[in-house]
Every structure is written in C-alpha cells, then in structure tokens.
Amino acid sequence: MALTHQLRQTRRINSANNPVWMDGLRILLGLFLFVKGALFLEHTTDVFNLFGSVQEVLTGGKAHLLTSMVHVVGGLMIASGLLTRLALLCQIPILVGALLIVDPQHDGISLTNAELVLSLAITALILFFMIKGPGRYSIDNKVLRQRRAEPTV
C-alpha cells in the first residue's frame, strides 16, 4: 500500500526540471538562428549564388528564401519555446546541408574552418535540445503542457 501511494506521489520528470542555464542556452540558440536567417535575407544574392554553385536543381528554386525563413521563424520559435522540437526538427536538414555541402567548399574540412566548427556546434545544440526538451521557461511548458491536478492527501 505504501508503494502505490509513493508511486502516485512521484512527479513525472520532464523538461520543466531542466536547469535554468539550459533555458538561457536555448534562447541564445534561437536568437542566433534568427540572426543567421536575417543575414541570409540581407545577402540573398550571395546565398543564391552559393546554392547555385552547389547543385543545378536549386538554381531555379527558392531554396535561399526557404532556408532564410526556416531560420527566422524557427529561431523565434526556439527562443520562445513554442513547438520547440518541431522547430528544431525543421533546422536539421539545413544544418546537415551546411555541414556536407557548404562548409567543405569554403576552406576544406579542418578545425581552422570557423564556419564548419560553428555548424557542428549548432547541430550538436539542436540535437541536445531535441533530447532534453524546451525547459521550464517556454511556451510549451507554460501553456501547451496540460497540468494534472495534484492528488490531495
């Protein structure tokens, strides 16, 4: 009987129990992606030429605009914690493309290639937050997660 009472009283462990520094890191990641997307929009011709030099398929399309908008909207969603895992999931194809296609063309694959190291770090942070969740100070936690009524003793 005591065991069942204890099992009922234990709270489910979720991302709301993450330390506050993780929330700060998630917000910084979202703001970084937002700024990167805004820079892509500002330098549209450079990004378009880069995409065009990589693959013939992307020259006629709007891949540069799609990439920019995914970074801008996804960055804001990650920073605010709104549908965080969905926004992180949308960032993964862009970052994998940056790791495989764009970064090796700049300076080759080496640790002195700052863009490659930055892309690896951002990809690692995205995978980290995909696993850990949005955290305590997020819209996901405050609004979208339904609160269960605490049982009274």
C-alpha positions as CSV (number, residue, x, y, z in Angstrom):
1,M,0.0,0.0,0.0
2,A,2.8,2.4,0.8
3,L,4.5,1.7,-2.5
4,T,1.4,2.5,-4.5
5,H,1.0,5.7,-2.5
6,Q,4.6,6.6,-3.2
7,L,4.2,5.9,-6.9
8,R,1.2,8.2,-7.1
9,Q,3.0,11.0,-5.4
10,T,6.1,10.9,-7.6
11,R,6.0,13.6,-10.3
12,R,6.8,12.8,-13.9
13,I,10.2,14.0,-14.8
14,N,10.0,16.3,-17.8
15,S,11.9,19.2,-19.4
16,A,10.5,21.6,-16.8
17,N,13.0,20.2,-14.4
18,N,16.0,21.3,-16.6
19,P,18.3,23.8,-15.0
20,V,17.8,27.5,-15.9
21,W,21.1,27.7,-17.8
22,M,19.6,25.3,-20.4
23,D,16.8,27.7,-21.0
24,G,19.3,30.5,-21.5
25,L,21.2,28.4,-23.9
26,R,18.1,27.5,-25.8
27,I,17.1,31.2,-26.1
28,L,20.6,32.1,-27.3
29,L,20.4,29.3,-29.9
30,G,17.1,30.6,-31.2
31,L,18.3,34.2,-31.4
32,F,21.5,33.0,-33.2
33,L,19.4,31.2,-35.8
34,F,17.1,34.2,-36.1
35,V,20.0,36.5,-36.8
36,K,21.6,34.0,-39.2
37,G,18.3,33.8,-41.1
38,A,18.0,37.6,-41.2
39,L,21.6,37.8,-42.6
40,F,20.6,35.2,-45.2
41,L,17.7,37.5,-46.2
42,E,20.0,40.5,-46.3
43,H,22.6,38.8,-48.5
44,T,20.1,36.9,-50.8
45,T,22.3,37.1,-53.9
46,D,25.3,35.6,-52.2
47,V,23.3,32.8,-50.7
48,F,21.6,32.2,-54.1
49,N,25.0,32.0,-55.8
50,L,26.3,29.6,-53.2
51,F,23.3,27.3,-53.6
52,G,23.5,27.6,-57.4
53,S,27.2,26.6,-57.5
54,V,26.4,23.5,-55.4
55,Q,23.6,22.0,-57.3
56,E,21.8,22.6,-60.6
57,V,18.4,21.8,-59.1
58,L,18.5,24.6,-56.6
59,T,19.3,27.4,-59.1
60,G,15.7,27.7,-60.3
61,G,14.1,27.3,-57.0
62,K,13.7,29.5,-53.9
63,A,15.9,27.4,-51.6
64,H,17.7,30.6,-50.3
65,L,14.3,32.1,-49.3
66,L,13.2,28.8,-47.7
67,T,16.4,28.5,-45.8
68,S,16.1,32.1,-44.5
69,M,12.5,31.7,-43.5
70,V,13.1,28.4,-41.7
71,H,15.9,30.0,-39.7
72,V,13.9,33.2,-38.9
73,V,10.7,31.5,-37.9
74,G,12.3,28.5,-36.3
75,G,14.8,30.7,-34.4
76,L,11.9,32.7,-32.9
77,M,10.0,29.5,-32.1
78,I,13.1,28.0,-30.4
79,A,13.8,31.2,-28.5
80,S,10.3,31.5,-27.2
81,G,9.9,27.7,-26.6
82,L,6.8,27.4,-28.9
83,L,6.7,23.9,-30.5
84,T,10.4,23.7,-29.8
85,R,11.0,20.2,-31.0
86,L,9.2,20.8,-34.3
87,A,11.2,23.9,-34.9
88,L,14.5,22.1,-34.1
89,L,13.5,19.2,-36.4
90,C,13.0,21.7,-39.3
91,Q,16.5,23.1,-38.7
92,I,18.3,19.7,-39.0
93,P,18.1,19.4,-42.9
94,I,19.5,22.9,-43.3
95,L,22.4,22.3,-40.9
96,V,23.2,18.9,-42.4
97,G,23.3,20.6,-45.8
98,A,25.7,23.2,-44.3
99,L,27.9,20.5,-42.9
100,L,28.0,18.4,-46.0
101,I,27.8,20.8,-48.9
102,V,28.6,24.4,-48.0
103,D,31.3,24.3,-45.3
104,P,33.8,22.0,-47.0
105,Q,33.7,24.3,-50.1
106,H,35.0,27.3,-48.2
107,D,38.3,26.2,-46.6
108,G,38.1,22.5,-46.7
109,I,37.5,20.2,-43.8
110,S,39.7,21.3,-41.0
111,L,39.4,22.6,-37.5
112,T,40.6,26.1,-38.6
113,N,37.4,26.4,-40.7
114,A,35.3,28.5,-38.3
115,E,32.1,28.0,-40.2
116,L,32.4,24.3,-40.0
117,V,33.1,24.4,-36.3
118,L,30.2,26.7,-35.8
119,S,27.9,24.5,-37.8
120,L,29.0,21.4,-35.8
121,A,28.3,23.3,-32.5
122,I,24.9,24.4,-33.6
123,T,24.0,20.9,-34.9
124,A,25.1,19.5,-31.5
125,L,23.0,22.0,-29.6
126,I,20.0,21.2,-31.8
127,L,20.3,17.5,-31.1
128,F,20.8,18.2,-27.4
129,F,17.6,20.2,-27.2
130,M,15.7,17.6,-29.3
131,I,16.5,15.2,-26.5
132,K,16.3,17.4,-23.4
133,G,13.2,19.4,-24.4
134,P,12.3,23.1,-24.2
135,G,12.7,23.6,-20.5
136,R,10.9,25.5,-17.7
137,Y,10.7,28.9,-19.3
138,S,9.0,28.1,-22.5
139,I,5.5,28.4,-24.1
140,D,5.5,24.6,-24.4
141,N,5.8,24.2,-20.7
142,K,3.6,27.2,-19.6
143,V,0.7,26.9,-22.0
144,L,0.7,23.8,-24.1
145,R,1.5,21.2,-21.4
146,Q,-1.6,20.3,-19.6
147,R,-1.4,20.4,-15.8
148,R,-2.7,17.4,-14.0
149,A,-4.5,18.0,-10.7
150,E,-2.3,17.1,-7.8
151,P,-3.9,14.4,-5.7
152,T,-4.9,15.5,-2.2
153,V,-3.7,13.5,0.7
